[in-house]
């Protein structure tokens, strides 16, 4: 048999040596590479599953808490049917629990008792805006800020809706009014910056973006929009740095990655 194998060039001694070498390498890999790698993968899977389980548990606990809050508010309304806060907060709970029609009825019930209740106007406006009823939502945002001129979130959301309706000048006034309040929402400054950039006022937009980033350097939306404004102003090198900074914070930010590619492509063409 060995003679036959020899005639076709097969050297059994080499084959045995190769087999031994393979078994040695396999043993080493199994013990020092495959084993630890499998453990790392198993540990990783376990951590991911634990994270999923905790998230599901937290979601369940939140749902139970919301349901308990809803029941408590209903009991409060049995004792005091005209409680504006209870009606408004019950509407919020019903909305979070997936019953917007009931929530809308609660807000309207509160407003029937007191037409100047700013919070009910605001929550009803938010609900109507999400439902696409923009005209009615605008009316309730305006009623909210008329009842409470320092209602920053209402001014900001009013501005957002006005932008969508093409009323840029009125939207700008709403954003500026939001920024004048003591509790100015951070988003109002970025929204105003976006509006100024869209109008071609790059210098004005830049000042607003920089102020927003001074307060929150990790604001990826502000930084990404600032980068785009720099790009539009033909300040490619600065735009490139800002897009890179966005991706350091959020590597999955699609707009920043696309912006980076645009700027890099433009630089190559030059």
N, C-alpha and C positions, 0 to 999 in steps of 0.2 A: 504493500500500500504506500509506504513511504517512498519507494522507488518510483512508483507511478506519479506521485505528487511532485517528486523531484524533477521528472521529465517535463513537467509544465511550469517549472520555475518556482514551485512552492517550497519555501524553507520553513519547516515546522518549528525550528529553533527560534527564528525571527518572530513567527506568529505567536509562540508561547511568550516570548519576551514582551511583545506588544500587548498581549492580553494581560500579563501581569502588570505592566505599566498602566494600562487602562483601569484595571481594578484598583490600583493604588491611588490613581488620580480621582477615580469615582469616590473611593472611601474618604479621601481628604475633602473633596467638594461636599459630599454628603454631611460630613461631620462639622466642617468649618464654614461652609458657604450656604448650602441648601437648607441645612437645619436652622441656622440663625435667620436666614431670609424668610423661611416659612413662619418662624415665630414672630418676626416683625410684621409680616402680612396678617397673620392671625390676630396679633395684638391690635393692629390698625383696624381690622374689621370689627373687632370687639368694641373699640373706642367709638367707631362710627355708629354701631348699633346702640351703644349706650346713649350716645347723643340723640339718636332718633327716639329712643324710649323716653328720655328725659323731656324732649320737646313735646312728644305726644302727651306725657303726663302733665306738663305745664299747661298745654292747650286744654286738656280736660279739666284741670283745676280752675283755669280762667273761666271756662264755660259754666262750671258749677257756681263760681263766685258771681258771675253775671246773672245767672238765674236766681240766685239767692238775693242779690241786690234788687232785682226786679220784683220779687215777691215782697220784700221789705217795703219797697216804695208803694206797692199796691195797698199794703196794710196801712201805710202812712196816709194814703189818700182816703181810706175808709174813715179815718179819724178826722182828717181835714181835707175835704174834697176840693177846696179852693187854694191849695198850696201850690204856688207857681213853681217853686224849686222842685217839688216832688213830681209835678207833671212834666217839667222839662227833663229832669233826670230819668224819669221812667221812659220818656221818648228816646233818650240816648241809649238806654239798656235795650229797648225793643229793637232799635236800629242795629245795634251790635249783635243782637240775637237773630238777625235776619228777617225782621218784620217791619220794613220801611213804611208800609201803609198805616200800621198801628202807631208807629212813631210820629208820622205826619199828623195824625189825628190828635196826639197828645200835645204837640207843639201848637197846633191851631186852637186847641182847648185852652191852653195857657194864654194865648194871645187874645182869645175871646174874653178872658177875665181881665187882662191888662194889655192893651195894645201897644204899650211902650216898654214891654219886657224885652230888652235887647238880646238876651241869651236865646230866647225862644225864636226870635227873628233870625238870629245867626244860624242856629241849628237847622231851622226849617230851610233857610237859604242854601246851606250846604247840601241838604237832602235833595232839594229841587234841582240844584246845579248838577249833581251826580245823575239825576234822572233826565237831564237834558232840557229841563224847563227853565231856560236861561232868563227869559223875560221876567218871570215871577221871582226867580232867585235874586235878580238885580234889585227888584223892589224891596225884598226883605233885607238884603244887605244894607241898602240905603236907609231903611227903617231902623236897623240895628245901630248904625253910626249916628243917626239923628237922635236916637234915644240915649246913646252913650258915645259922645265924640272922641273919647280916648280908647275906644275898643279897637286895639291894634290889629288883631286877627281878622276882624270884619273888614277893616280898611284894606288889608292885604288881599283877602279873598275877593273883595269887590274889584280891586285892581286887576287880579288875574282874570276874572270873568269879563271885564271891560276890554282887556287885550284880545280875548277870543272873539269879542263882538266888533273889533276893529276901532274901538274908541280909545286910541293911544293917549291923547291929551288928557282925557278924564282919568284914564288908568294911572298916568304919571302923577296926577294930583292926589289920587288915592294912596299910592305908594309913599309919596312924600308925607302925606298926613300920618300914615302908619309909623314912619320913622320919627315923627315929632313926639310920639307918645313915649311914656316912661318904659313900657313893656314892648318896645318895638321888636317884632319877630325878625330873626336874622334873614329869613327868606325875602323880606321886603326890599332890602338893600340890593340883593342879587337880582330880584325881579326888575327893580328900577334900572340897574346896570344893563340888563338884557334889553330893556326898552330903549335906553339911550344908544346902545350899540346898534340896534336895528334901525335907528334913525340916522346913523352915520356919525354920531357924536362919540368918537372913539376915546377922546381925552376924558370926557365926562364919565363914560362907562368905566374906563380904567381906574379913575379915582374911586369909584364906588366898589369895584371888584377888590382893589387893594385894601380898602377899609374892611370889607367883609372878610378877606383872608387874614388881615391883621387880628381880627377877633377869633377866627377859626381857620388856621392854616390847613386843616384836613378837610375842608369843605371842597369835595371833588367837583361838585357841580359848578361852584363859583370859579374854581381854578380852570376847569375845562372850558367854560364859556369865556373866561379871560384870555385863554390861549387862542381861542377862535377869533376873538376880537383883535388880538395882536396879529394873527394871520391875515385878517381882512385889512388891517392897517399896513400891510407889507413889512411887518417887523418879524421876519421869519425866524431869525436866531432866537429871539425872545419867546416866540410862540413854541418853538421846538423844546426849549427848556421847560416851559410850563406843561406841555403835553407829557414830557418825560416825568415831571414831578407828579402828575396825575396818575400815571401808570405805576409809579412806585407805591402810591397809596392804594390804588385799585387796578391791579394788572388786567382785569377783565373789562375795563371801561372801553366799550366799543368806539365811542366818539373820539376818545383820546388817541386810540390806536390808529383810527382812520386819519385823524388830523396829523399825527406824526408821519404817516406814510405820504400824505399830500405835501407836507412841508419838505420832507426829504426828497421826494420826486421833483419838486420845484427847484430845489437846490442843485440837483444833478443836471437839470435842463439848462441852468445858467452856466 
